[in-house]
Amino acid sequence: PELYSDFLFKSKEEKMSSPKVYEFRYYQIAARFVVQFKQLAAQHVPHRARRSRLVGIWMTELGALNHVLHVWEYESLAHRKSVRDEMYTDTEWTEFLGQVGPMFQMMDNWLCRCVAGDASSRWPDKEFYQLSTLKFAPIESAKTAATDCIEVCSQRPGFKAAFESLVGKANRREMAGDSLPPKHPLLPSATRAIL
């Protein structure tokens, strides 16, 4: 797949009109708030999903516990900006943020593009998905190894999509599916099972 290594050097206009972007939002919830967070998210996230497509929202079951990952699809960075501007003026959403904000122990986000698979179609409801993160050195041979790993994984049953970071987490690719292989021997990988 073509790399977006020059994304950061594009003009603001070029960045804002780039093809679909996927925002990964990642939170750690204090253990005492997990049940309350799930209830509030179930109640309010569908309201937010009317503005842009929610690829999925999951909570870790194995590995680092009490972590939440949600992935949002945007037509472009301009679309992301307009949705976020709109949501910050939405009373229901800002009240939800006020309720869940104190529950977070850590927050992170990064923007990606889909490089393999299909992130746009509805994924089947499954109890278990796995996210594998491939981190690589910013050299061409490491990027090639990451691309090769994704190519092999994309042929396996259960593979859903692979994403390449554009802004935020540099030099990484995320693979999602319901049965991914163990980490590639040439690339360090952090794998979390997510619900």
For each residue, the residues with C-beta under 8 A, 3 or more apart:
1: 115 116 147 150 164
2:
3: 143 164
4: 7 113 164 166
5:
6: 9 10
7: 4 10 15 18 166 167
8: 167
9: 6
10: 6 7 14 15 18
11: 14 15
12: 15 16
13: 16 17
14: 10 11 17 18
15: 7 10 11 12 18 77
16: 12 13 76 77 78 81
17: 13 14 76 77 78
18: 7 10 14 15 21 76 77 113
19: 76 113
20: 73 74 75 76 113 114 119 120
21: 18 73 74 76 77 80 111 112 113 166
22: 55 71 72 73 74 111 112 113 114 119 163
23: 71 72 74 80 109 110 111 112
24: 69 70 71 109 110 111 112 163 168 174
25: 69 70 71 72 107 108 109
26: 67 68 69 107 108 109
27: 67 68 104 106 107 108
28: 64 66 67 68 104 105 106
29: 33 34 37 66 67 68 103 104 105
30: 33 34 66 103 104 105
31: 34 65 66
32:
33: 29 30 36 37 103
34: 29 30 31 37 38 59 66
35: 38 39
36: 33 39 40 103
37: 29 33 34 40 41 68 100 103
38: 34 35 41 42 59
39: 35 36 42 43
40: 36 37 43 44 96 99 100
41: 37 38 44 45 57 68 100
42: 38 39 45
43: 39 40 46 96
44: 40 41 47 48 92 93 96
45: 41 42 48 49 54 57 70
46: 43 49 50
47: 44 50 90 92 93 96
48: 44 45 51 54 87 93
49: 45 46 52 53 54
50: 46 47
51: 48 83 86 87
52: 49 72 73 74 79 80 83
53: 49 72 73 120
54: 45 48 49 57 70 71 72 73
55: 22 70 71 72 73 119 123
56: 70 71 123 129
57: 41 45 54 68 69 70 71
58: 68 69 70 129 131 194 195
59: 34 38 66 67 68 69 194 195
60: 63 64 65 66 67 68 69 192 193 194 195
61: 128 193 194 195
62: 192 193
63: 60 191 192 193
64: 28 60 67 192
65: 31 60
66: 28 29 30 31 34 59 60
67: 26 27 28 29 59 60 64 192
68: 26 27 28 29 37 41 57 58 59 60
69: 24 25 26 57 58 59 60 131 192 194
70: 24 25 45 54 55 56 57 58
71: 22 23 24 25 54 55 56 57 119
72: 22 23 25 52 53 54 55 80
73: 20 21 22 52 53 54 55 119 120
74: 20 21 22 23 52 77 79 80 83
75: 20 78 79
76: 16 17 18 19 20 21 79 80
77: 15 16 17 18 21 74 80 81 111
78: 16 17 75 81 82
79: 52 74 75 76 82 83
80: 21 23 52 72 74 76 77 83 84 111
81: 16 77 78 84 85
82: 78 79 85 86
83: 51 52 74 79 80 86 87
84: 80 81 87 88
85: 81 82 88 89
86: 51 82 83 89 90
87: 48 51 83 84 90 93 94
88: 84 85 93 94
89: 85 86 94
90: 47 86 87 93 94
91: 94 95
92: 44 47 95 96
93: 44 47 48 87 88 90 96 97
94: 87 88 89 90 91 97 98
95: 91 92 98 99
96: 40 43 44 47 92 93 99 100
97: 93 94 100 101
98: 94 95 101
99: 40 95 96 102 103
100: 37 40 41 96 97 103 104
101: 97 98 104
102: 99
103: 29 30 33 36 37 99 100
104: 27 28 29 30 100 101 107
105: 28 29 30
106: 27 28
107: 25 26 27 104
108: 25 26 27 168 169
109: 23 24 25 26 168
110: 23 24 165 166 167 168 169
111: 21 22 23 24 77 80 165 166 167 168
112: 21 22 23 24 163 164 165 166 174
113: 4 18 19 20 21 22 163 164 166
114: 20 22 117 118 119 120 161 162 163
115: 1 147 150 162 163 164 173
116: 1 150 151 154 159 161 162
117: 114 154 159 160 161 162 176
118: 114 121 160 161
119: 20 22 55 71 73 114 160 161 163
120: 20 53 73 114
121: 118
122:
123: 55 56 126 129 160
124:
125:
126: 123 129 178
127: 195
128: 61 178 193 194 195
129: 56 58 123 126 160 176 177 178 193 194 195
130: 176 177 178 179 180 191 192 193 194
131: 58 69 174 175 176 191 192 194
132: 153 174 175 176 180 183 189 190 191
133: 172 173 174 189 190 191
134: 146 149 150 172 173 174 175 183 184 187 188 189
135: 171 172 187 188 189 190
136: 142 143 145 146 171 172 173 187
137: 142 171
138: 142 143 170 171
139: 142 143
140: 143 144
141: 144 145
142: 136 137 138 139 145 146 171 186 187
143: 3 136 138 139 140 146 147
144: 140 141 147 148
145: 136 141 142 148 149 184 186 187
146: 134 136 142 143 149 150 173 184 187
147: 1 115 143 144 150 151
148: 144 145 151 152
149: 134 145 146 152 153 175 184 186 187
150: 1 115 116 134 146 147 153 154 162 173 175
151: 116 147 148 154 155
152: 148 149 155 156 181
153: 132 149 150 156 159 162 175 177 180 181
154: 116 117 150 151 159 162
155: 151 152 159
156: 152 153 159 177 179 180 181
157: 179
158: 177 178 179 180
159: 116 117 153 154 155 156 162 175 177 180
160: 117 118 119 123 129 176 177 178
161: 114 116 117 118 119 175 176 177
162: 114 115 116 117 150 153 154 159 173 174 175 176
163: 22 24 112 113 114 115 119 173 174 175 176
164: 1 3 4 112 113 115 172 173
165: 110 111 112 168 169 170 171 172 173 174
166: 4 7 21 110 111 112 113
167: 7 8 110 111
168: 24 108 109 110 111 165
169: 108 110 165 172
170: 138 165
171: 135 136 137 138 142 165
172: 133 134 135 136 164 165 169
173: 115 133 134 136 146 150 162 163 164 165
174: 24 112 131 132 133 134 162 163 165
175: 131 132 134 149 150 153 159 161 162 163 180
176: 117 129 130 131 132 160 161 162 163 180
177: 129 130 153 156 158 159 160 161 180
178: 126 128 129 130 158 160
179: 130 156 157 158
180: 130 132 153 156 158 159 175 176 177 191
181: 152 153 156
182: 191
183: 132 134 187 188 189 191
184: 134 145 146 149 187 189
185:
186: 142 145 149
187: 134 135 136 142 145 146 149 183 184
188: 134 135 183
189: 132 133 134 135 183 184
190: 132 133 135
191: 63 130 131 132 133 180 182 183
192: 60 62 63 64 67 69 130 131
193: 60 61 62 63 128 129 130
194: 58 59 60 61 69 128 129 130 131
195: 58 59 60 61 127 128 129
